[in-house]
Every structure is written in structure tokens, then in C-alpha cells.
Amino acid sequence: MVLHHILVRSPVPLPHKLHGWQEAEYVRWVDEHSEEECWTLVEGGLTHWEKVSETEGNEYVTLARTVLRNAQSQIT
């Protein structure tokens, strides 16, 4: 929930927009995949954003990556 809030408030495109999906398609994809796969999808979006944007939104990317690492460490 925290990660979603960070992404919504940031200039970083949400994963469904990056892939050209409708919101319903994104929700269905999330429901059908594991947490780890969802994190990979978000991480890919963050990496893409870092490549196309030199400065705008970098604080959001840093914060989102921190939240992702914390979530991943909770299950490993």
C-alpha cells in the first residue's frame, strides 16, 4: 500500500501505463501473479524511469526502491 501511494504521488508512470494496459488488466495481472513478480514489474518501471528521466522524480524512485527492498526482505 505504501509503495502504491509513493508511485501515485510521483511523476513515475504506473506499471499499467508503461505497458499500455487498462487499469482492469493491471488489476487482473496483479491478482494472477506472485508478490515477487509484481515487485519485478514495479522495479522494471523504476529502472525504465531512471533511464528516460535524468532528475525529475528521482527522490520518488529512491523511496520506492527502499520500500521494495524492505518488502522483499520480509519474505526472504
N, C-alpha and C positions, 0 to 999 in steps of 0.2 A: 504494500500500500504506500509506503514511504517512497519507494522508487518511482511508482506511478506519479505521485504528486510532484516529485522533482522534475520528471520528464514533461508533465503537462505544463508546468510553470516556466519551462526553459524554451529557448528557440530551437532546440533539437527536435527534429521531426519524430513523431511516434512511429514505432515499428510498422504499423499497418500503412501509414502514409508513404514510408520509404519503399515498401513493396507494392504499393498501388492497390492494397486491399481495402474493401469496405470494412467498417467497424465490426459488423456481424461476422465477417470472415476471420478477422483477427481474434475475436472472442472465441469462435469455434476452434481456431488453431490452438489457442492457449488451453482450452478445455481438453483437447486431444493429445497434448504433448506434456512431457515431464517438466518439472521446475527447471531442471538443468538445461533442457532445450530452450525454454523460454528465456532463461538468462543469457544463453548464447545468442538468441535473436536480438535481445536488447544490447548486448555487448557489441554485436556486429553493427548495429545502428550507431552506437557511440563511436566506434572506430571510423565508420563512414563519415560522421560529422566532423571528426578531428581532421580528416583528410581534405574536406571541402571548405572548412572554416578555419581561418588562422587564429582568430581571437574570440569572436562572438560565441558566447555560451560555454567557454572552456571551464568556468567555475562550476557550471552545472554538470559537465562531463566528469570532472574530478569528483564531485559529490556523488554522482550516480555510480561511478566506479567503486567508490568507498562502500556504498550501500550494497552493491553487488558482491564485493569481497566478503563483507560481513555476513550476508545471507548464505553465500557458498560455504563459508567456514562453519556455519551452524549445522550443516548436514554431513560434513566430511570428517 
